[in-house]
Amino acid sequence: MRTARRRAAVIGAAGAALALTLAGCSGGGDSEPTASETSASTEESASTDGAYPVTIDGALGSVTIEEKPERVVALGWGTDIAYSLGTVPVGVEAQPWGGDADGYTPWFREALEAGGDELPATIANTGEYDVDAIIALEPDLILAPNSGLTQEQYDQLSDFTNVVAYPEGPWLTPVDEQIEITAQALGVPEQAQELIDATDAVVADAAAANPDLANYTFTYVYLGAEAGTLDIYPQGDGRVDLLTGLGLQPDPVWADYAPTETSFVMSLGLENADQLASSDIIVTWFNDETEQATATSQPLWQSIPAVQNDAVYEVLDRGLGLATTVSTPLSVPWAIEAYVPILNETVAKAG
């Protein structure tokens, strides 16, 4: 019990520290600024003015931002990063998987409500973005550093406003790089490392409070309902990097695997399930219990040692699944207190 209380205290303190950091970056409330806040605002304005013009290169094209944007639309994953850097977006991509009935992620809604800020409009993505809805918001910047934006959509939106896309490929941008790109576009590049360090501190404190996790190897997979599906997530993926940050060791079998320009997973195939034999635990996710039951009943899946030991964490909570996937400065402290105890239970079954 002392260990559990200590873990909760450490995570809570780290989360509070990050909250203070975010509060210093984000807007909120209607209270009058103090003299020191006014001075800080003046200094920030001067710093911001010196940040422009800025040119950001991406896989879909380059954009030069001449002045600080005032109406920002955020697309893809990591849409809450702009808020952590002091900008309330006028529009964000709706998150039907892992979000609430209105399409907002719970950590983003909670942060906005705590800050007294208005919820932005949500933008549907049903295979392609609702371009008309985006343009109707009259953005002077579209942030999409970790998204599925296509070249056609990028070109179409670029005719109306500045668009910052991903640097290499869709859905391949690590969260630290997303923070750096977003901070550069918003004119606050000096805040990027501070935000990265604060988020890393939350994870590091949780790892220090749970040192046993470092004794176990893991593989993060997707085992879909379609028979024979088995995909591996690589290092660099947010959900994998979070587990590594918490102390778990990536199975060395996948050390040399890297995503391609067209896919952020490796399709291994369940016929190669024997390659997971050296993983002490396996983490996976499912859309629902029906998919879970169908997928896990396959004999080849059941032949894996970690599965036989019941050392598998099967994520069904979509909010938690999305939070640990995007691993943003807001989602990490929101998720980690629930995440770590389940990981401890999983490694305990590995022996």
Secondary structure, DSSP 8 states (H G I E B T S, - for coil): -HHHHHHHHHHHHHHHHHHHHHHHHS--------HHHHHHHHHHHHHHHTT-SEEEEETTEEEEE-S--SSEEE-SS-TTHHHHTT---SEEE--TTTS-TTS--HHHHHHHHHHT----EEE-BSSSB-HHHHHHT--SEEE-TTS---HHHHHHHHTTS-EE--SSSTT---HHHHHHHHHHHTT-THHHHHHHHHHHHHHHHHHHH-GGGGG-EEEEEE--SSTT--EE--TTSHHHHHHHHTT-EE-GGGTT----SS-SSEE--GGGGGGGTT-SEEEEE-SSHHHHHHHHT-HHHHTSHHHHTT-EEEE--HHHHHHHHH--TTHHHHHHHHHHHHHHHHHHHH-
